[in-house]
Amino acid sequence: MNRKPKILVVGSFVMDVIATTHVVPGRGEAVYGTAFQTACGGKGVNQAVQCARLGAEVTIIGCVGNDGFGTELKREVAAQGVDISHVRTVEGVTTGVGHITLEVKNGVAQNRIVVIPGANLAVEHDDVAWLETGIAQFDAVLLQLEIPAEVNLSVARWAHKAGVAVLLNPAPATPLDDALLPYVTYLIPNEQEAAQESGRPLRVDDTGVNRSDLKAIVKVFQARGAANVIVTLGEYGALLATQDGVYQGVESVRMDAVADPTGAGDSFVAAFCIALSMGMSQALALSFAVHTAAITVTSMGAMPSLPMLDQVVHLMEERKADPLLVEAITA
C-alpha cells in the first residue's frame, strides 16, 4: 500500500463480555455455558482497529470510564497503532460494556448482544470541536450510533462541508435523525437495521433476500437524504445502491466454519472505507470488504478476530478474487 489513507473514527469503546453456550436460556431458565472470555470492542474501536490493520493512519475520538476496562481498551487500541490522543477518560461513569451470549449449534454461531453505553454517552461537542477546522486532513470519517446523536451531526456536517466522505453505520438500530442523513455519503446498515430504520419489511426465504423489499428500503433512505446505501446481508453478501440509481451486488465469501459473527459488520465497513479512500471503484471496494469480513467470523471476539492486510490478500488470492483488486491493494 503506497499511500496510507487517513481515517477518522468518532465512536464507541466497549468491553465485550462473552458467554458461549449450545442453547440460549429461556425466561427464568439457567443453562450451562461452554466458554467465557472478554474482548475489546465497541463499534468505534472495531472499525478503527480494522482500518489500522489494513494499513491506514487512524485517529479515534471517544470516551472511556476511569476503570480497568477503560485502561485496557485504551492500551489495546493504542497498541494497534491508532491515535488515542483525543480519547477522554470520564470520572464517575463506567466504560461501555457489551454483554454477548453466543449460541453455537451445529457449527453455526448466532449472537445476542446487550450494550450498556456507559461513558460513550459522555462524548460531547467539546470533544470534537477541533474538527470544525481540522477535519479536512482526513480522507474519510466513520460514524455509528453508540454516541450522542448531536455529536454525529456536527462531525458529519463539518466533513460534508470540507468534502470528506462520511460513512455511517446505523447501529445499534435507533431512530435516525433526518437532519443527519443529507451529510452521509454511504449509509451502511445490516439487514435487521435496514428494516428497523426504514420501517419496511425485508423478507428472506430459500431463494435469498427479497430484492423488491431491498429496493423499497433503499428508496426510503435516499428519500430521507442519504446519497448511497449499502445493505450488508450476511451469508447473502451485500447490495449497494448509488445516488444515481445504480445497483451493485456482491456475494459473500463462504468460510468453512463460523466461530463468532460479532464484528463482521464493522470489518466490512472499515474495509470498504479503506478501499474507497485508496481510489478503488465501488465494485472492488465491495469485494475487498466481503473478503475482509469473511475472515472476521472465523475467530472469537470482535477486535481479536479483525484480520491483518496480508491475511485478506491471502484469502483473495486463494478464492481467485479479481486480479485488479489484489493488484490495487498490494501496490
Sequence and secondary structure as in RCSB ss.txt:
>XXXX:A:sequence
MNRKPKILVVGSFVMDVIATTHVVPGRGEAVYGTAFQTACGGKGVNQAVQCARLGAEVTIIGCVGNDGFGTELKR
EVAAQGVDISHVRTVEGVTTGVGHITLEVKNGVAQNRIVVIPGANLAVEHDDVAWLETGIAQFDAVLLQLEIPAE
VNLSVARWAHKAGVAVLLNPAPATPLDDALLPYVTYLIPNEQEAAQESGRPLRVDDTGVNRSDLKAIVKVFQARG
AANVIVTLGEYGALLATQDGVYQGVESVRMDAVADPTGAGDSFVAAFCIALSMGMSQALALSFAVHTAAITVTSM
GAMPSLPMLDQVVHLMEERKADPLLVEAITA
>XXXX:A:secstr
  S  EEEEE   EEEEEEEESS   TT     SEEEEEEE HHHHHHHHHHHTT EEEEEEEEESSHHHHHHHH
HHHHTT EEEEEEEETTS  EEEEEEEEEETTEEEEEEEEE GGGGG  HHHHTTHHHHGGG SEEEE SSS HH
HHHHHHHHHHHHT EEEE   S     TTTGGG SEE  BHHHHHHHHT    EETTEE HHHHHHHHHHHHHTT
 SEEEEE GGG EEEE TTS EEEE     S  S  TTHHHHHHHHHHHHHHTT  HHHHHHHHHHHHHHHTTSS
SSGGG   HHHHHHHHHHTT  HHHHHHHH 
